[in-house]
């Protein structure tokens, strides 16, 4: 993954890896990714930010919110409610 897409993680051999610690996220740990074109993402991120106690983390979330808002401004026609296919066994 490009650093612009997700500054905290990169992808190595199909795993999400923390850039700072170089440790992968365990395969049994759920992960949810919000895309820039998701019209609900900014609202969810803003709510999440309000719940954060750590100032550094709040600042990091704020940077992602700014990036999502910029994407929405530049790509208004691509904004939508995603139509995810459910792939559960």
N, C-alpha and C positions, 0 to 999 in steps of 0.2 A: 504494500500500500504506500502511496505517496504520503509524505509527511503532512502536506496540506490537507489530505483527506482525514487523517487521524494522527495527531501529533504524539499521542501517548503510546500507541501500539504500531507495530509493523507486522507483516505476515511473512513467516518463514516456514517452508515445507507444509503449508496448509494450516499452520497454527498462528493464532494471534500472540505476539510476543511483546512484553513490556519493553519499551525502548531504553528506559533507565536501568532496569535490573537485568534485562536480557532473559527474563523467565517467561515461559509460555503460560497462557491460561490453560488450566486443566481441561481436558475434553469433557469431563462430567459437569463442568460449571456452565450454567446457562449464560448466554450473552445475547443482548438485543442491540441491533444497530439501527439508528435513525438515519435516513437519507435526507439530503438537502431538499429534494423535491416533495417530501412528506409535509403536507400543509399543516399538520398538527405538531410537528417536531419542535418548533420554537416555543409553543405554549407548554409543552411537556418539559423542555429544558429550563424554561423560566420558573416553573413550579418546583422542579428538582433543585434549582439554585437556591430557592427560598428555604429549602430544608437543610441545606449544607451548613454545618457549623464552622468548618475550617475555612479561614479567609483565603488561603492559597488555592484551595479547591474551588471556592466560589469564583475567584478570579479566573481560573482555568475554564470553568463552565461559562463564564461571561464571554471569554474569547470565542468559544464554540458558538454561543448564541449570536454574536456579531457575524461570524462566518455564515451561519445559516440565514440570517436576515439579508446579508449581502447577496447570497445565492438567490433568495426569493425575489429580491429587487431586480437582479440581472436576468432571471429566468422565470418570470411570472407565469408564462404559458406552460411550464413544465410542472407547476405545483398541482398536487392531487392527493387524494386519500388513497394510499396504496391498496392494491387488490391482491394481497398475499395469498398464495396457494398454501393450504395446510398439508404438511407432509409428515404426519405422525403415524407411527406403527401401532 
